[in-house]
Amino acid sequence: MTDLIKKIEDLSLNAWPSHQVQFYDGWILRYSNFYTHRTNSVEQLGLSCLPLREKVAFCESIYRRWKTPCIFKITPLGDPALDAFLEKRGYRIEHHTTVMTRHLDGPAGFPHPSCGLRFENRVSRDWIDGLFRLKDMNDPFFAKIVPQMYDAIPMDEIAVSLPGEDGIDATGLGILDRDSVGIYAIHVSPALRRRGIARSMVCSILAEASARGADFAYLQAVTDNTPARSLYRSCGFRDEYSYYFRVKEV
């Protein structure tokens, strides 16, 4: 179990780069102007030598300089002493996330898309514009850095979208890394939900990834997002482990 968690955590770091990073005594400090918790948090990667009090204070000083909350990602791999220390220091828990996985048995095991999906080998500007529209995002700083973050993804991609009359109505993204594919950015216009579009996108990404040699898939879903987790279970995913974030304004 530990080996699998470590593999998935490594894959997700590769799949979703931050705008800036710092490495500090076995920890990685990630910054993206608070675009997401995952890309704007501290994560434990290896062995540490310095005491927690010193390390946490240093991280707080960095995020204070970045003018965002200080966030720590708490996974089953981390030192439990850190979680206890952060709790006593006043850090609250946010964003419980469930990591789900499945093995792939070949592209024939997934339904062929039938709703006019478009496939690209890299995320395009149209795809990003569609993502912003679906998430109702208009922050000018995000408009600048988020495309750079997607451009910085070092792995092969499977970018899926559903063109509509007024722009892109749905997005999905697969990130290929070694024998695995991560599923990201599944978004569907509210007017088109409950029509099987999200399921078609997920299954289409899995089929394409399998055709390219992947035999394992993972994704991350907010734990209390019951509709999303039900969708992913219908695509063959099962719960593997969970993590959450400790957050404090600094």
C-alpha positions in Angstrom: 0.0 0.0 0.0 2.8 2.5 0.9 4.5 1.9 -2.4 1.4 2.5 -4.3 0.6 5.7 -2.5 4.2 6.9 -3.1 3.8 6.1 -6.8 0.6 8.1 -7.1 1.9 11.1 -5.1 5.0 11.2 -7.4 2.7 10.9 -10.5 0.5 13.7 -9.4 3.4 16.0 -8.7 4.7 15.4 -12.3 1.2 15.9 -13.7 0.4 19.2 -12.1 3.4 21.6 -11.9 3.2 24.7 -9.7 4.1 28.2 -10.8 7.0 28.3 -8.3 8.6 25.7 -6.1 11.2 25.6 -3.3 12.8 22.5 -1.8 13.6 22.5 2.0 14.9 19.7 4.1 12.8 16.9 2.5 9.8 19.2 1.9 8.6 20.9 -1.3 6.9 24.3 -1.1 4.6 25.0 -4.0 3.1 28.3 -5.0 0.5 29.2 -7.7 -1.2 32.3 -6.1 -3.7 30.0 -4.4 -5.0 28.6 -7.7 -5.6 25.2 -6.1 -4.6 23.8 -2.7 -2.5 21.1 -4.4 -0.4 23.6 -6.3 -0.1 26.0 -3.4 1.0 23.8 -0.5 3.8 22.1 1.4 4.3 18.4 0.8 6.6 16.0 2.6 8.8 14.1 0.1 11.7 12.6 2.1 13.5 12.4 5.4 13.8 15.6 7.5 16.6 16.7 9.8 15.4 20.0 11.2 12.9 20.3 14.0 9.2 20.9 13.1 8.9 24.2 14.9 11.8 25.6 12.8 10.5 24.2 9.6 6.9 25.2 9.9 8.0 28.8 10.9 10.2 28.9 7.8 7.3 27.8 5.6 5.0 30.3 7.1 7.5 33.1 6.3 7.7 32.0 2.7 3.9 31.9 2.2 3.6 35.2 4.0 5.9 36.6 1.4 3.8 35.0 -1.3 0.7 36.6 0.3 -1.3 33.4 0.4 -2.4 31.1 3.3 0.2 28.6 4.5 -1.1 25.1 3.5 0.3 21.6 4.3 -0.8 18.5 2.4 -1.4 15.7 4.9 -1.1 12.2 3.3 -0.8 8.7 4.8 2.9 8.9 3.9 3.7 11.9 6.1 4.9 12.1 9.6 1.9 12.1 12.0 3.8 14.4 14.3 3.4 17.2 11.7 -0.4 16.9 11.6 -0.6 17.1 15.4 1.8 20.0 15.5 -0.2 22.0 12.9 -3.4 21.3 14.8 -2.0 22.7 18.0 -0.7 25.7 16.0 -4.2 26.5 14.9 -4.3 25.0 11.4 -7.8 24.0 10.2 -8.6 21.1 8.0 -9.9 21.7 4.4 -10.5 19.8 1.2 -10.7 16.1 2.2 -9.8 14.3 -1.1 -10.2 10.7 -2.0 -7.7 9.1 -4.5 -9.4 6.5 -6.7 -7.7 3.9 -8.9 -8.3 1.2 -11.4 -6.4 -1.2 -13.6 -6.9 -1.0 -17.4 -7.6 -4.2 -19.4 -7.2 -2.8 -22.9 -9.0 -0.1 -25.0 -11.8 -2.5 -26.0 -13.1 -2.5 -22.4 -14.4 1.1 -22.7 -17.3 2.4 -24.7 -16.5 4.4 -27.8 -17.3 8.1 -27.4 -20.5 9.1 -29.3 -21.1 12.7 -28.2 -18.8 14.6 -30.6 -15.7 14.8 -28.4 -12.6 16.4 -29.7 -9.1 15.0 -28.9 -5.8 16.8 -28.9 -2.3 15.6 -27.9 -1.6 18.8 -25.9 -3.8 21.3 -24.1 -4.7 24.1 -26.5 -5.6 27.7 -25.8 -9.2 26.9 -26.8 -9.2 24.1 -24.2 -7.9 26.5 -21.5 -10.4 29.2 -22.5 -13.1 26.6 -22.2 -11.9 25.5 -18.8 -11.9 29.1 -17.5 -15.5 29.5 -18.9 -16.7 26.3 -17.2 -15.2 27.3 -13.9 -16.3 30.9 -14.2 -12.8 32.2 -13.7 -11.8 35.7 -14.7 -8.8 36.5 -12.4 -6.2 38.2 -14.6 -3.3 36.7 -12.7 -4.7 33.2 -13.3 -5.2 34.0 -16.9 -1.5 34.6 -17.1 -0.1 31.8 -14.9 -2.5 28.9 -15.5 -1.6 28.5 -19.2 2.0 28.5 -18.2 1.3 25.7 -15.7 -0.3 23.6 -18.3 2.5 24.3 -20.8 5.0 23.1 -18.1 3.4 19.6 -17.8 6.4 17.4 -18.8 4.3 14.3 -19.8 2.2 13.3 -22.8 -1.4 14.4 -22.6 -4.8 13.4 -23.8 -6.9 16.6 -23.9 -10.6 16.1 -24.5 -13.2 18.7 -25.1 -16.8 19.0 -26.3 -17.2 22.0 -28.7 -20.5 23.9 -28.4 -22.1 26.9 -30.1 -20.7 29.4 -27.7 -17.4 27.7 -26.9 -16.2 24.5 -25.2 -19.0 22.9 -23.2 -16.9 20.2 -21.4 -13.2 19.4 -20.7 -11.2 16.4 -19.6 -7.5 15.7 -19.4 -5.4 12.6 -19.2 -1.7 12.8 -18.1 0.4 9.9 -19.2 3.4 8.9 -17.1 5.2 5.6 -17.5 2.5 2.9 -17.2 -0.1 5.2 -15.7 -2.7 7.8 -16.6 -4.1 10.5 -14.3 -7.5 11.9 -14.9 -7.8 15.6 -14.4 -10.1 18.6 -15.2 -13.4 16.9 -15.8 -15.8 19.7 -16.2 -19.2 19.9 -17.9 -21.5 22.9 -18.5 -24.3 22.8 -16.0 -26.9 22.9 -18.8 -25.4 19.6 -20.2 -25.0 17.6 -17.0 -26.6 14.2 -16.5 -26.3 13.3 -20.2 -23.4 10.9 -19.9 -20.8 13.4 -21.2 -18.5 13.2 -18.2 -18.5 9.4 -18.3 -17.8 9.4 -22.0 -14.8 11.7 -21.5 -13.4 9.6 -18.7 -13.9 6.3 -20.6 -12.5 7.8 -23.8 -9.3 9.0 -22.0 -8.9 5.5 -20.4 -9.3 3.8 -23.8 -6.8 6.1 -25.4 -4.4 5.8 -22.5 -4.7 2.0 -22.7 -4.0 2.1 -26.4 -0.8 4.0 -25.7 0.4 1.4 -23.2 -1.0 2.5 -19.9 -2.3 -0.2 -17.6 -3.2 1.8 -14.4 -5.3 4.9 -13.8 -5.8 7.2 -10.9 -7.8 10.3 -10.1 -8.5 12.6 -7.2 -12.0 13.6 -6.1 -13.3 15.8 -3.3 -14.5 13.3 -0.7 -17.9 14.8 -0.2 -18.6 15.2 -3.9 -20.9 12.2 -4.0 -22.0 12.6 -7.7 -18.4 12.8 -8.9 -17.4 9.7 -6.9 -20.4 7.8 -8.1 -19.5 8.7 -11.7 -16.0 7.5 -11.2 -17.1 4.2 -9.6 -19.3 3.6 -12.7 -16.1 3.9 -14.7 -14.5 1.1 -12.6 -12.6 3.2 -10.1 -12.4 2.3 -6.4 -11.3 4.3 -3.3 -7.5 3.8 -2.6 -6.6 6.4 0.1 -7.4 9.9 1.2 -5.6 13.1 2.1 -6.5 16.6 3.3 -4.9 20.0 3.8 -4.1 21.9 7.0 -4.6 25.7 6.3 -3.8 28.8 8.3 -3.7 32.5 7.4 -0.2 33.9 8.0 
